[in-house]
Amino acid sequence: MLAQGILPTTVSYNLLINIYARSGAVEASAELLIDMKQKGVQADIVSFNTVIKAFTRNGDIQGAEYWFNTMSRHGITPDVVTYNALICTCSKANAPEQAEAWLQKMLANGLEADKVSYCTAIDACARCGEIVRGLRWLHEMERVGLQASLSTYGTLIHALAKLGDVHRLETVMHHMERNKVLASNSMYNAVISSCGKKANTERAEYWLEHMLERGVAADVVSYSTLINACAKANDLKRAEWWFAKMEEEGVVGNSITYNCIINACAKASDPDRAESWVLKMQAAGESAGMLTYNSLINACAKAGKSSRAEGWIVTMQSCGVRPDTVSYSTVIHACVRSRDPARAEHWLSEMTAQGTPGTAFCYNSVIQAWAAAEKPSKAEEWLSKALEAQVDVSGNSFSNFINTCLRAGKLQKADTWLTEMSGRGLASNASHNAVAAAWARQGELAKAEAVRRRFETSNRQK
């Protein structure tokens, strides 16, 4: 251009700046602004706005603010586009306070913020969990006669759902309705899920019904979320009703939907129903997985059917699904409830043999089961294994075992384990008194007094 004797103009520079900016060459676009000044070509608001927006795409607040200030020094008054670019830069950088500051500065300088200005500031606040600020700007936006975009409402709704703020979430949904803005499927799903997590099945049902009334198609996520809410509320009847409603509407359930129903059966202690739903699940082409089997085991355990619970863990293994901590701990608990410590012991042994570390719950359950069965030697065996595995043995496990030893006449053993118990900071007044009283009954008054002193000393050291 220069070789042909044609001098560059503001328009030609702006064209080049725009090309560099859009290609991501931010520094190159900024250098052209400097070159304009050196060549005596007057940069205009388009020149500066293009460069500022280039820094915006990179979320570079410092760079965008530098060129904003440079623009002002050149005597060019920033416009709405300029300020929107700064607000957007702060939003991308997750800096809601700075985004607000630029919006406030824009308004203070007499410019009318537009829909983009407000929505971008609201998005910045919502994404960073500053919901109250975001809602304040939403109200201000509507006060000046502007309507928020669907995406802005969506950002607020999903942020509120993440926080579990059902009250504000419902307020925003009703706000949208008053403004004749139709919420999307994902927005309805968010509010249904939030109500379900708060165990408010009534409100979860209200929003799904409302969703359908408004002509928004409910999908498998919508129904599964509500069915899960019913399960959490121990309302199997409503969970099954909504499953039937889902099928009536032509929505096909997936593994999540079936697992929610099976879980509801487990909470209702109804293994027969849980098993019937597994058959329906498999007939629909969905495979039973970890959650499915754990729910089945839990259903049997809650109903006191330990043998059936064991049967499902065996089936689970034969189907190639490896039991997890929940699987084993549930079946162990079922055996303990059935007063079958030998089977509880079997499953804890199986658990560790398969490479799944035994939990404190599992070890304590087995220790206390053997203690309740008046088998001090077995209780001691598992107490020793628990300590060897560096599992936290509860004070109840120690106390139950010590009492079993006392009933079996194993006083010295009870005293030895009482010392171990105290050394772990689990001193029990009842256990010390029981051991001291046992020594006293045998005429061993010195030993009885020693036990009492140990307890007093351990108390003073706490």
RODO-2510 file (C-alpha; in nm, 4 decimals, decimal comma):
residues 462
     n   res          X          Y          Z
     1     m     0,0000     0,0000     0,0000
     2     l     0,2801     0,2395     0,0989
     3     a     0,4908     0,1219    -0,1978
     4     q     0,2155     0,2404    -0,4288
     5     g     0,2079     0,5801    -0,2627
     6     i    -0,1232     0,5145    -0,0900
     7     l    -0,1288     0,6319     0,2696
     8     p    -0,3085     0,4105     0,5223
     9     t    -0,6265     0,5513     0,6737
    10     t    -0,8168     0,4886     0,9947
    11     v    -1,0482     0,2538     0,8049
    12     s    -0,7631     0,0474     0,6605
    13     y    -0,5952     0,0224     0,9998
    14     n    -0,9213    -0,0784     1,1617
    15     l    -0,9621    -0,3531     0,9034
    16     l    -0,6158    -0,4906     0,9857
    17     i    -0,6701    -0,4582     1,3619
    18     n    -0,9939    -0,6528     1,3291
    19     i    -0,8247    -0,9298     1,1278
    20     y    -0,5471    -0,9691     1,3861
    21     a    -0,7894    -0,9495     1,6779
    22     r    -1,0203    -1,2179     1,5382
    23     s    -0,7273    -1,4484     1,4617
    24     g    -0,6159    -1,4305     1,8262
    25     a    -0,3083    -1,2151     1,7568
    26     v    -0,3951    -0,9772     2,0408
    27     e    -0,0546    -0,8148     2,0816
    28     a    -0,0231    -0,7632     1,7049
    29     s    -0,3580    -0,5822     1,6970
    30     a    -0,2426    -0,3598     1,9856
    31     e     0,0848    -0,2842     1,8069
    32     l    -0,1136    -0,1556     1,5082
    33     l    -0,2747     0,1023     1,7361
    34     i     0,0717     0,2206     1,8357
    35     d     0,1758     0,2228     1,4697
    36     m    -0,1254     0,4399     1,3847
    37     k    -0,0057     0,7081     1,6256
    38     q     0,3477     0,6922     1,4884
    39     k     0,2181     0,7280     1,1311
    40     g    -0,0041     1,0187     1,2298
    41     v    -0,3247     0,8303     1,1616
    42     q    -0,6043     0,9129     1,4070
    43     a    -0,7387     0,6085     1,5903
    44     d    -1,1119     0,6175     1,6523
    45     i    -1,3475     0,4427     1,8912
    46     v    -1,3714     0,1417     1,6577
    47     s    -0,9920     0,1016     1,6693
    48     f    -0,9819     0,0957     2,0478
    49     n    -1,2956    -0,1115     2,0946
    50     t    -1,1613    -0,3793     1,8616
    51     v    -0,8372    -0,4051     2,0580
    52     i    -1,0176    -0,4047     2,3936
    53     k    -1,2491    -0,6832     2,2715
    54     a    -0,9424    -0,8820     2,1623
    55     f    -0,8148    -0,8719     2,5204
    56     t    -1,1670    -0,9622     2,6360
    57     r    -1,1565    -1,2887     2,4408
    58     n    -0,8423    -1,3812     2,6358
    59     g    -0,9977    -1,2789     2,9692
    60     d    -0,7083    -1,0319     3,0136
    61     i    -0,8479    -0,7673     3,2499
    62     q    -0,5184    -0,5801     3,2847
    63     g    -0,4705    -0,5508     2,9074
    64     a    -0,8315    -0,4441     2,8446
    65     e    -0,8150    -0,1807     3,1195
    66     y    -0,4835    -0,0478     2,9881
    67     w    -0,6308     0,0225     2,6456
    68     f    -0,9454     0,1679     2,8030
    69     n    -0,7289     0,4203     2,9893
    70     t    -0,5185     0,4852     2,6775
    71     m    -0,8390     0,5491     2,4848
    72     s    -0,9464     0,8090     2,7415
    73     r    -0,6042     0,9799     2,7244
    74     h    -0,6505     1,0114     2,3477
    75     g    -0,9698     1,2053     2,4107
    76     i    -1,2017     0,9329     2,2836
    77     t    -1,5112     0,8812     2,4974
    78     p    -1,5882     0,5156     2,5708
    79     d    -1,9292     0,3958     2,4565
    80     v    -2,1575     0,1076     2,5573
    81     v    -1,9549    -0,1366     2,3448
    82     t    -1,6380    -0,0372     2,5307
    83     y    -1,7862    -0,0869     2,8736
    84     n    -1,9554    -0,4121     2,7727
    85     a    -1,6175    -0,5430     2,6604
    86     l    -1,4685    -0,4587     3,0028
    87     i    -1,7613    -0,6186     3,1870
    88     c    -1,7272    -0,9295     2,9704
    89     t    -1,3506    -0,9456     3,0373
    90     c    -1,4126    -0,9452     3,4124
    91     s    -1,6875    -1,2042     3,3738
    92     k    -1,4547    -1,4375     3,1820
    93     a    -1,1901    -1,3904     3,4513
    94     n    -1,4455    -1,4808     3,7232
    95     a    -1,4163    -1,1339     3,8779
    96     p    -1,7782    -1,0336     3,9563
    97     e    -1,6821    -0,7368     4,1747
    98     q    -1,4826    -0,5807     3,8901
    99     a    -1,7622    -0,6547     3,6425
   100     e    -2,0035    -0,4717     3,8729
   101     a    -1,7601    -0,1832     3,9149
   102     w    -1,7426    -0,1316     3,5361
   103     l    -2,1206    -0,1452     3,5051
   104     q    -2,1556     0,1095     3,7845
   105     k    -1,8916     0,3342     3,6237
   106     m    -2,0760     0,3107     3,2938
   107     l    -2,4004     0,4220     3,4572
   108     a    -2,2250     0,6957     3,6562
   109     n    -2,0858     0,8399     3,3285
   110     g    -2,4365     0,8819     3,1960
   111     l    -2,4443     0,5896     2,9535
   112     e    -2,7506     0,3670     2,9276
   113     a    -2,6517     0,0087     2,9946
   114     d    -2,8107    -0,2329     2,7514
   115     k    -2,9265    -0,5933     2,7821
   116     v    -2,5729    -0,7224     2,7221
   117     s    -2,4315    -0,5024     3,0000
   118     y    -2,6695    -0,6299     3,2652
   119     c    -2,6795    -0,9936     3,1529
   120     t    -2,3006    -1,0177     3,1461
   121     a    -2,2711    -0,8738     3,4980
   122     i    -2,5442    -1,1091     3,6224
   123     d    -2,3686    -1,4078     3,4631
   124     a    -2,0400    -1,3057     3,6303
   125     c    -2,2084    -1,2930     3,9726
   126     a    -2,4046    -1,6165     3,9273
   127     r    -2,1089    -1,8226     3,8076
   128     c    -1,9094    -1,7218     4,1156
   129     g    -2,1944    -1,7953     4,3563
   130     e    -2,2706    -1,4269     4,4199
   131     i    -2,6408    -1,4901     4,3720
   132     v    -2,7761    -1,1985     4,5754
   133     r    -2,5709    -0,9565     4,3669
   134     g    -2,6877    -1,1200     4,0474
   135     l    -3,0516    -1,0971     4,1520
   136     r    -3,0061    -0,7327     4,2481
   137     w    -2,8847    -0,6537     3,8960
   138     l    -3,1714    -0,8560     3,7500
   139     h    -3,4204    -0,6365     3,9365
   140     e    -3,2355    -0,3204     3,8318
   141     m    -3,2345    -0,4365     3,4718
   142     e    -3,6077    -0,4907     3,4735
   143     r    -3,6651    -0,1606     3,6542
   144     v    -3,5210     0,0227     3,3533
   145     g    -3,7384    -0,1802     3,1161
   146     l    -3,4932    -0,4441     2,9929
   147     q    -3,5662    -0,8188     2,9761
   148     a    -3,3017    -1,0714     3,0787
   149     s    -3,2034    -1,3343     2,8254
   150     l    -3,2978    -1,7003     2,8624
   151     s    -2,9293    -1,7899     2,9062
   152     t    -2,8957    -1,5397     3,1935
   153     y    -3,1967    -1,6876     3,3694
   154     g    -3,0433    -2,0284     3,3076
   155     t    -2,7133    -1,9262     3,4666
   156     l    -2,8962    -1,7982     3,7754
   157     i    -3,1136    -2,1093     3,8014
   158     h    -2,8258    -2,3543     3,7725
   159     a    -2,6183    -2,1528     4,0212
   160     l    -2,9071    -2,1515     4,2710
   161     a    -2,9600    -2,5257     4,2148
   162     k    -2,5938    -2,5859     4,2890
   163     l    -2,6319    -2,3940     4,6168
   164     g    -2,9547    -2,5793     4,6992
   165     d    -3,1407    -2,2488     4,7406
   166     v    -3,4883    -2,3768     4,6526
   167     h    -3,6723    -2,0625     4,7669
   168     r    -3,4790    -1,8260     4,5404
   169     l    -3,4790    -2,0865     4,2642
   170     e    -3,8583    -2,1025     4,2632
   171     t    -3,8747    -1,7221     4,2851
   172     v    -3,6689    -1,6883     3,9665
   173     m    -3,8838    -1,9497     3,7892
   174     h    -4,2029    -1,7606     3,8810
   175     h    -4,0313    -1,4358     3,7808
   176     m    -3,9689    -1,5811     3,4348
   177     e    -4,3333    -1,6802     3,4043
   178     r    -4,4517    -1,3295     3,4907
   179     n    -4,2251    -1,1984     3,2180
   180     k    -4,3559    -1,4611     2,9743
   181     v    -4,0156    -1,6267     2,9385
   182     l    -4,0517    -2,0023     2,8845
   183     a    -3,8054    -2,2022     3,0943
   184     s    -3,6124    -2,4789     2,9228
   185     n    -3,6138    -2,8475     3,0042
   186     s    -3,2789    -2,8215     3,1871
   187     m    -3,4106    -2,5356     3,4039
   188     y    -3,7132    -2,7381     3,5110
   189     n    -3,4889    -3,0373     3,5784
   190     a    -3,2684    -2,8186     3,7985
   191     v    -3,5580    -2,7046     4,0157
   192     i    -3,7069    -3,0576     4,0345
   193     s    -3,3682    -3,1922     4,1441
   194     s    -3,3241    -2,9184     4,4066
   195     c    -3,6679    -2,9872     4,5562
   196     g    -3,5905    -3,3596     4,5576
   197     k    -3,2600    -3,3076     4,7403
   198     k    -3,4492    -3,1176     5,0089
   199     a    -3,6900    -3,4147     5,0373
   200     n    -3,9721    -3,1885     4,9194
   201     t    -4,1482    -3,4329     4,6901
   202     e    -4,4621    -3,2218     4,6741
   203     r    -4,2758    -2,9288     4,5167
   204     a    -4,0780    -3,1588     4,2876
   205     e    -4,4069    -3,3037     4,1593
   206     y    -4,5530    -2,9545     4,1233
   207     w    -4,2697    -2,8462     3,8933
   208     l    -4,2863    -3,1563     3,6741
   209     e    -4,6614    -3,1162     3,6373
   210     h    -4,6140    -2,7445     3,5705
   211     m    -4,3485    -2,8255     3,3132
   212     l    -4,5906    -3,0484     3,1238
   213     e    -4,8712    -2,7895     3,1488
   214     r    -4,6416    -2,5282     2,9932
   215     g    -4,5731    -2,7564     2,6977
   216     v    -4,2120    -2,8292     2,7882
   217     a    -4,1289    -3,1927     2,7166
   218     a    -4,0133    -3,3865     3,0221
   219     d    -3,7310    -3,6284     2,9460
   220     v    -3,5907    -3,9306     3,1239
   221     v    -3,3818    -3,7011     3,3467
   222     s    -3,6955    -3,5151     3,4596
   223     y    -3,8791    -3,8336     3,5552
   224     s    -3,5743    -4,0069     3,7051
   225     t    -3,5059    -3,7031     3,9236
   226     l    -3,8614    -3,7024     4,0560
   227     i    -3,8685    -4,0790     4,1053
   228     n    -3,5451    -4,0484     4,3024
   229     a    -3,7042    -3,7749     4,5158
   230     c    -3,9947    -4,0112     4,5916
   231     a    -3,7444    -4,2827     4,6827
   232     k    -3,5654    -4,0501     4,9252
   233     a    -3,9002    -3,9665     5,0827
   234     n    -3,9725    -4,3408     5,1236
   235     d    -4,2749    -4,3067     4,8968
   236     l    -4,2570    -4,6167     4,6789
   237     k    -4,6181    -4,5818     4,5655
   238     r    -4,5557    -4,2352     4,4147
   239     a    -4,2251    -4,3491     4,2635
   240     e    -4,4036    -4,6302     4,0790
   241     w    -4,6886    -4,3957     3,9787
   242     w    -4,4438    -4,1555     3,8149
   243     f    -4,2662    -4,4418     3,6397
   244     a    -4,6015    -4,5452     3,4890
   245     k    -4,6686    -4,1807     3,3947
   246     m    -4,3293    -4,1654     3,2246
   247     e    -4,4066    -4,4718     3,0142
   248     e    -4,7520    -4,3326     2,9353
   249     e    -4,5843    -4,0200     2,7959
   250     g    -4,3630    -4,2352     2,5738
   251     v    -4,0412    -4,1680     2,7668
   252     v    -3,8195    -4,4753     2,7971
   253     g    -3,6578    -4,5326     3,1352
   254     n    -3,2843    -4,5954     3,1622
   255     s    -3,0691    -4,7709     3,4213
   256     i    -3,0806    -4,4638     3,6459
   257     t    -3,4614    -4,4621     3,6447
   258     y    -3,4830    -4,8313     3,7299
   259     n    -3,2187    -4,7990     4,0010
   260     c    -3,4181    -4,5165     4,1604
   261     i    -3,7255    -4,7411     4,1759
   262     i    -3,5266    -5,0367     4,3105
   263     n    -3,3722    -4,8067     4,5716
   264     a    -3,7243    -4,6974     4,6725
   265     c    -3,8124    -5,0658     4,7198
   266     a    -3,5027    -5,1064     4,9373
   267     k    -3,6024    -4,8115     5,1550
   268     a    -3,9476    -4,9697     5,1891
   269     s    -3,7839    -5,2999     5,3002
   270     d    -3,9564    -5,4778     5,0104
   271     p    -3,7136    -5,7250     4,8469
   272     d    -3,9879    -5,8983     4,6452
   273     r    -4,0796    -5,5751     4,4726
   274     a    -3,7153    -5,4824     4,4232
   275     e    -3,6506    -5,8154     4,2527
   276     s    -3,9545    -5,7720     4,0265
   277     w    -3,8206    -5,4344     3,9131
   278     v    -3,4830    -5,5903     3,8346
   279     l    -3,6614    -5,8363     3,6058
   280     k    -3,8434    -5,5448     3,4347
   281     m    -3,5140    -5,3619     3,4028
   282     q    -3,3466    -5,6579     3,2349
   283     a    -3,6486    -5,7137     3,0092
   284     a    -3,6095    -5,3516     2,8952
   285     g    -3,2515    -5,4244     2,7930
   286     e    -3,0849    -5,2500     3,0888
   287     s    -2,8099    -5,4337     3,2740
   288     a    -2,8000    -5,4514     3,6511
   289     g    -2,4938    -5,2746     3,7863
   290     m    -2,3328    -5,1956     4,1191
   291     l    -2,6159    -4,9648     4,2345
   292     t    -2,8775    -5,2206     4,1367
   293     y    -2,7235    -5,5051     4,3318
   294     n    -2,6461    -5,2866     4,6336
   295     s    -3,0105    -5,1777     4,6451
   296     l    -3,1240    -5,5412     4,6244
   297     i    -2,8878    -5,6425     4,9048
   298     n    -3,0100    -5,3472     5,1105
   299     a    -3,3759    -5,4398     5,0498
   300     c    -3,3106    -5,7918     5,1772
   301     a    -3,1067    -5,6645     5,4721
   302     k    -3,3799    -5,4218     5,5791
   303     a    -3,6367    -5,6999     5,5594
   304     g    -3,4187    -5,9229     5,7792
   305     k    -3,3531    -6,1656     5,4907
   306     s    -2,9796    -6,2184     5,5334
   307     s    -2,9701    -6,5378     5,3223
   308     r    -3,1275    -6,3524     5,0275
   309     a    -2,8834    -6,0659     5,0759
   310     e    -2,5969    -6,3165     5,0591
   311     g    -2,7516    -6,4736     4,7511
   312     w    -2,7505    -6,1397     4,5686
   313     i    -2,3872    -6,0688     4,6471
   314     v    -2,3017    -6,4115     4,5043
   315     t    -2,5140    -6,3392     4,1933
   316     m    -2,3452    -6,0041     4,1624
   317     q    -2,0029    -6,1680     4,1559
   318     s    -2,1124    -6,4352     3,9061
   319     c    -2,2376    -6,1599     3,6724
   320     g    -1,8959    -5,9965     3,6713
   321     v    -1,9880    -5,7034     3,8975
   322     r    -1,7329    -5,6645     4,1742
   323     p    -1,8875    -5,5915     4,5149
   324     d    -1,7734    -5,2668     4,6753
   325     t    -1,7536    -5,1515     5,0368
   326     v    -2,1280    -5,0826     5,0460
   327     s    -2,2089    -5,4318     4,9152
   328     y    -2,0004    -5,6078     5,1795
   329     s    -2,0912    -5,3806     5,4721
   330     t    -2,4629    -5,4206     5,3963
   331     v    -2,4508    -5,8005     5,3821
   332     i    -2,2367    -5,8103     5,6981
   333     h    -2,4922    -5,5907     5,8729
   334     a    -2,7702    -5,8220     5,7513
   335     c    -2,5932    -6,1252     5,9021
   336     v    -2,5351    -5,9422     6,2299
   337     r    -2,9034    -5,8462     6,2477
   338     s    -2,9891    -6,2137     6,1911
   339     r    -2,7563    -6,3027     6,4789
   340     d    -2,5302    -6,5025     6,2532
   341     p    -2,1765    -6,3866     6,3399
   342     a    -2,0189    -6,6768     6,1512
   343     r    -2,1653    -6,5520     5,8190
   344     a    -2,0759    -6,1929     5,9050
   345     e    -1,7199    -6,3108     5,9692
   346     h    -1,7222    -6,5011     5,6390
   347     w    -1,8103    -6,1897     5,4391
   348     l    -1,5552    -5,9714     5,6143
   349     s    -1,2907    -6,2347     5,5352
   350     e    -1,4147    -6,2482     5,1746
   351     m    -1,4086    -5,8708     5,1546
   352     t    -1,0437    -5,8398     5,2547
   353     a    -0,9441    -6,1448     5,0475
   354     q    -1,0865    -5,9742     4,7382
   355     g    -0,8752    -5,6653     4,8010
   356     t    -1,1477    -5,4429     4,9444
   357     p    -1,0239    -5,2942     5,2741
   358     g    -1,2513    -5,3701     5,5661
   359     t    -1,4064    -5,0586     5,7187
   360     a    -1,4438    -4,9696     6,0852
   361     f    -1,8161    -5,0412     6,0529
   362     c    -1,7504    -5,3948     5,9262
   363     y    -1,4915    -5,4842     6,1895
   364     n    -1,6929    -5,3347     6,4750
   365     s    -2,0040    -5,5185     6,3560
   366     v    -1,8259    -5,8550     6,3615
   367     i    -1,6574    -5,7890     6,6993
   368     q    -1,9866    -5,6929     6,8607
   369     a    -2,1704    -5,9845     6,6943
   370     w    -1,9304    -6,2370     6,8475
   371     a    -1,9455    -6,0566     7,1818
   372     a    -2,3268    -6,0717     7,1768
   373     a    -2,3006    -6,4442     7,0962
   374     e    -2,0899    -6,4882     7,4144
   375     k    -1,7839    -6,5955     7,2129
   376     p    -1,5003    -6,3936     7,3694
   377     s    -1,2238    -6,5779     7,1835
   378     k    -1,3797    -6,4965     6,8433
   379     a    -1,4485    -6,1384     6,9463
   380     e    -1,0856    -6,1056     7,0569
   381     e    -0,9646    -6,2521     6,7286
   382     w    -1,1457    -5,9857     6,5272
   383     l    -1,0575    -5,7105     6,7708
   384     s    -0,6905    -5,7994     6,7205
   385     k    -0,7355    -5,8093     6,3420
   386     a    -0,9029    -5,4693     6,3480
   387     l    -0,6156    -5,3137     6,5430
   388     e    -0,3644    -5,4819     6,3121
   389     a    -0,5487    -5,3314     6,0139
   390     q    -0,5305    -4,9932     6,1907
   391     v    -0,9063    -4,9625     6,1912
   392     d    -1,0737    -4,7409     6,4515
   393     v    -1,2287    -4,9760     6,7043
   394     s    -1,5208    -4,8119     6,8821
   395     g    -1,5612    -4,7798     7,2561
   396     n    -1,8751    -4,9950     7,2303
   397     s    -1,6777    -5,2790     7,0715
   398     f    -1,4212    -5,2715     7,3546
   399     s    -1,6932    -5,2468     7,6219
   400     n    -1,9037    -5,5298     7,4766
   401     f    -1,6002    -5,7553     7,4456
   402     i    -1,4815    -5,6761     7,8003
   403     n    -1,8275    -5,7508     7,9405
   404     t    -1,8316    -6,0812     7,7503
   405     c    -1,4947    -6,1704     7,9052
   406     l    -1,6273    -6,0886     8,2509
   407     r    -1,9336    -6,3076     8,2007
   408     a    -1,7055    -6,5888     8,0830
   409     g    -1,4878    -6,5526     8,3919
   410     k    -1,1892    -6,4240     8,1926
   411     l    -1,1126    -6,1412     8,4340
   412     q    -0,7421    -6,0989     8,3566
   413     k    -0,8159    -6,0797     7,9843
   414     a    -1,0866    -5,8213     8,0518
   415     d    -0,8370    -5,6151     8,2545
   416     t    -0,5718    -5,6393     7,9832
   417     w    -0,8102    -5,5152     7,7134
   418     l    -0,9432    -5,2460     7,9456
   419     t    -0,5885    -5,1109     7,9656
   420     e    -0,5682    -5,1167     7,5835
   421     m    -0,9014    -4,9386     7,5637
   422     s    -0,7902    -4,6646     7,8043
   423     g    -0,4618    -4,6225     7,6192
   424     r    -0,6618    -4,5385     7,3072
   425     g    -0,8547    -4,2645     7,4836
   426     l    -1,1747    -4,4693     7,5016
   427     a    -1,1949    -4,4941     7,8796
   428     s    -1,5398    -4,6018     7,9967
   429     n    -1,6599    -4,5488     8,3505
   430     a    -1,8963    -4,8460     8,3237
   431     s    -1,6225    -5,0833     8,1985
   432     h    -1,3750    -4,9741     8,4671
   433     n    -1,6359    -5,0126     8,7389
   434     a    -1,7324    -5,3585     8,6091
   435     v    -1,3704    -5,4815     8,6053
   436     a    -1,2940    -5,3211     8,9437
   437     a    -1,6055    -5,4811     9,0940
   438     a    -1,5044    -5,8227     8,9527
   439     w    -1,1582    -5,7963     9,1132
   440     a    -1,3177    -5,6895     9,4421
   441     r    -1,5527    -5,9890     9,4381
   442     q    -1,2453    -6,2138     9,4126
   443     g    -1,0881    -6,0365     9,7074
   444     e    -0,8286    -5,8652     9,4874
   445     l    -0,8850    -5,5232     9,6415
   446     a    -0,5462    -5,3854     9,5350
   447     k    -0,6194    -5,4721     9,1744
   448     a    -0,9668    -5,3226     9,2027
   449     e    -0,8170    -4,9994     9,3360
   450     a    -0,5544    -4,9982     9,0587
   451     v    -0,8295    -5,0166     8,7938
   452     r    -1,0112    -4,7229     8,9520
   453     r    -0,6884    -4,5163     8,9683
   454     r    -0,6173    -4,5901     8,6019
   455     f    -0,9583    -4,4514     8,5104
   456     e    -0,9057    -4,1363     8,7188
   457     t    -0,5623    -4,0846     8,5630
   458     s    -0,6925    -4,1277     8,2084
   459     n    -0,9693    -3,8756     8,2817
   460     r    -0,7200    -3,6176     8,4122
   461     q    -0,5087    -3,6573     8,0958
   462     k    -0,7971    -3,5765     7,8631
***
